Amino acid sequence: MRSRYTAFAIGDAAHLLRSWHPSTRPARLDLDSEVRWLRLDILAKSAGGPFDAQGVVEFAAIHRDANGRGVLRERSRFVREGGHWFYVDGDVS
Protein backbone atom coordinates (compact mmCIF):
# COMPACT_ATOMS: atom_id res chain seq x y z
CA MET A 1 0.00 0.00 0.00
CA ARG A 2 2.66 2.49 1.01
CA SER A 3 4.75 1.79 -2.09
CA ARG A 4 1.71 2.49 -4.30
CA TYR A 5 1.06 5.77 -2.48
CA THR A 6 4.71 6.73 -2.97
CA ALA A 7 4.42 5.84 -6.66
CA PHE A 8 1.42 8.17 -6.97
CA ALA A 9 3.32 10.89 -5.10
CA ILE A 10 6.36 10.74 -7.39
CA GLY A 11 4.43 9.96 -10.60
CA ASP A 12 5.76 6.42 -11.09
CA ALA A 13 3.04 4.94 -13.32
CA ALA A 14 5.25 1.93 -14.17
CA HIS A 15 5.34 0.80 -10.51
CA LEU A 16 1.60 1.28 -10.17
CA LEU A 17 0.95 -0.90 -13.21
CA ARG A 18 3.44 -3.58 -12.04
CA SER A 19 1.75 -3.76 -8.63
CA TRP A 20 -1.77 -3.93 -10.11
CA HIS A 21 -3.29 -7.40 -10.47
CA PRO A 22 -3.44 -8.45 -14.16
CA SER A 23 -7.17 -9.24 -13.88
CA THR A 24 -8.05 -5.60 -13.16
CA ARG A 25 -4.99 -3.67 -14.41
CA PRO A 26 -5.71 -0.97 -17.02
CA ALA A 27 -3.75 -0.98 -20.26
CA ARG A 28 -2.26 2.41 -19.37
CA LEU A 29 -2.37 4.89 -16.56
CA ASP A 30 -2.35 8.67 -16.94
CA LEU A 31 -1.38 10.41 -13.71
CA ASP A 32 -2.43 14.00 -13.15
CA SER A 33 0.77 16.01 -12.73
CA GLU A 34 -1.23 18.84 -11.13
CA VAL A 35 -2.11 16.72 -8.09
CA ARG A 36 0.38 16.93 -5.22
CA TRP A 37 0.01 14.06 -2.76
CA LEU A 38 0.70 15.25 0.79
CA ARG A 39 0.03 12.44 3.25
CA LEU A 40 -1.22 8.87 3.62
CA ASP A 41 -3.21 7.79 6.67
CA ILE A 42 -3.95 4.08 7.12
CA LEU A 43 -7.36 3.96 8.81
CA ALA A 44 -7.86 0.19 9.08
CA LYS A 45 -6.56 -3.10 7.74
CA SER A 46 -7.82 -6.64 7.62
CA ALA A 47 -5.57 -9.67 7.01
CA GLY A 48 -2.58 -8.98 4.77
CA GLY A 49 -0.14 -10.59 7.18
CA PRO A 50 2.76 -12.90 6.37
CA PHE A 51 0.54 -16.00 6.18
CA ASP A 52 -2.39 -14.39 4.33
CA ALA A 53 -3.18 -14.58 0.61
CA GLN A 54 -5.35 -11.48 0.65
CA GLY A 55 -5.87 -8.30 2.59
CA VAL A 56 -7.86 -5.10 2.77
CA VAL A 57 -6.52 -1.62 3.57
CA GLU A 58 -8.70 1.40 4.26
CA PHE A 59 -6.87 4.67 3.83
CA ALA A 60 -7.18 8.42 3.40
CA ALA A 61 -4.75 10.13 1.02
CA ILE A 62 -4.57 13.90 1.36
CA HIS A 63 -3.75 15.88 -1.75
CA ARG A 64 -3.74 19.37 -3.20
CA ASP A 65 -4.73 20.32 -6.73
CA ALA A 66 -6.04 23.36 -8.61
CA ASN A 67 -9.26 23.22 -6.57
CA GLY A 68 -7.44 23.18 -3.22
CA ARG A 69 -6.97 20.48 -0.64
CA GLY A 70 -8.81 17.18 -0.92
CA VAL A 71 -9.00 13.70 0.56
CA LEU A 72 -9.28 10.41 -1.31
CA ARG A 73 -10.74 7.69 0.90
CA GLU A 74 -10.63 4.13 -0.35
CA ARG A 75 -11.01 0.56 0.88
CA SER A 76 -8.51 -1.37 -1.27
CA ARG A 77 -8.32 -5.11 -1.84
CA PHE A 78 -4.98 -6.85 -2.35
CA VAL A 79 -3.95 -10.43 -3.14
CA ARG A 80 -0.59 -12.14 -2.75
CA GLU A 81 0.59 -14.29 -5.63
CA GLY A 82 4.07 -15.68 -6.09
CA GLY A 83 5.22 -13.88 -2.95
CA HIS A 84 4.15 -10.44 -4.25
CA TRP A 85 1.20 -8.27 -3.24
CA PHE A 86 -1.04 -6.91 -6.01
CA TYR A 87 -3.75 -4.25 -5.87
CA VAL A 88 -7.04 -5.73 -7.13
CA ASP A 89 -9.61 -2.97 -6.73
CA GLY A 90 -11.06 -0.51 -4.27
CA ASP A 91 -14.22 1.17 -3.12
CA VAL A 92 -13.88 4.96 -3.03
CA SER A 93 -16.00 6.78 -0.50
C-alpha positions in Angstrom: 0.0 0.0 0.0 2.7 2.5 1.0 4.7 1.8 -2.1 1.7 2.5 -4.3 1.1 5.8 -2.5 4.7 6.7 -3.0 4.4 5.8 -6.7 1.4 8.2 -7.0 3.3 10.9 -5.1 6.4 10.7 -7.4 4.4 10.0 -10.6 5.8 6.4 -11.1 3.0 4.9 -13.3 5.2 1.9 -14.2 5.3 0.8 -10.5 1.6 1.3 -10.2 1.0 -0.9 -13.2 3.4 -3.6 -12.0 1.8 -3.8 -8.6 -1.8 -3.9 -10.1 -3.3 -7.4 -10.5 -3.4 -8.5 -14.2 -7.2 -9.2 -13.9 -8.1 -5.6 -13.2 -5.0 -3.7 -14.4 -5.7 -1.0 -17.0 -3.7 -1.0 -20.3 -2.3 2.4 -19.4 -2.4 4.9 -16.6 -2.4 8.7 -16.9 -1.4 10.4 -13.7 -2.4 14.0 -13.1 0.8 16.0 -12.7 -1.2 18.8 -11.1 -2.1 16.7 -8.1 0.4 16.9 -5.2 0.0 14.1 -2.8 0.7 15.2 0.8 0.0 12.4 3.2 -1.2 8.9 3.6 -3.2 7.8 6.7 -3.9 4.1 7.1 -7.4 4.0 8.8 -7.9 0.2 9.1 -6.6 -3.1 7.7 -7.8 -6.6 7.6 -5.6 -9.7 7.0 -2.6 -9.0 4.8 -0.1 -10.6 7.2 2.8 -12.9 6.4 0.5 -16.0 6.2 -2.4 -14.4 4.3 -3.2 -14.6 0.6 -5.3 -11.5 0.6 -5.9 -8.3 2.6 -7.9 -5.1 2.8 -6.5 -1.6 3.6 -8.7 1.4 4.3 -6.9 4.7 3.8 -7.2 8.4 3.4 -4.8 10.1 1.0 -4.6 13.9 1.4 -3.7 15.9 -1.7 -3.7 19.4 -3.2 -4.7 20.3 -6.7 -6.0 23.4 -8.6 -9.3 23.2 -6.6 -7.4 23.2 -3.2 -7.0 20.5 -0.6 -8.8 17.2 -0.9 -9.0 13.7 0.6 -9.3 10.4 -1.3 -10.7 7.7 0.9 -10.6 4.1 -0.3 -11.0 0.6 0.9 -8.5 -1.4 -1.3 -8.3 -5.1 -1.8 -5.0 -6.8 -2.3 -3.9 -10.4 -3.1 -0.6 -12.1 -2.7 0.6 -14.3 -5.6 4.1 -15.7 -6.1 5.2 -13.9 -3.0 4.1 -10.4 -4.3 1.2 -8.3 -3.2 -1.0 -6.9 -6.0 -3.7 -4.3 -5.9 -7.0 -5.7 -7.1 -9.6 -3.0 -6.7 -11.1 -0.5 -4.3 -14.2 1.2 -3.1 -13.9 5.0 -3.0 -16.0 6.8 -0.5 
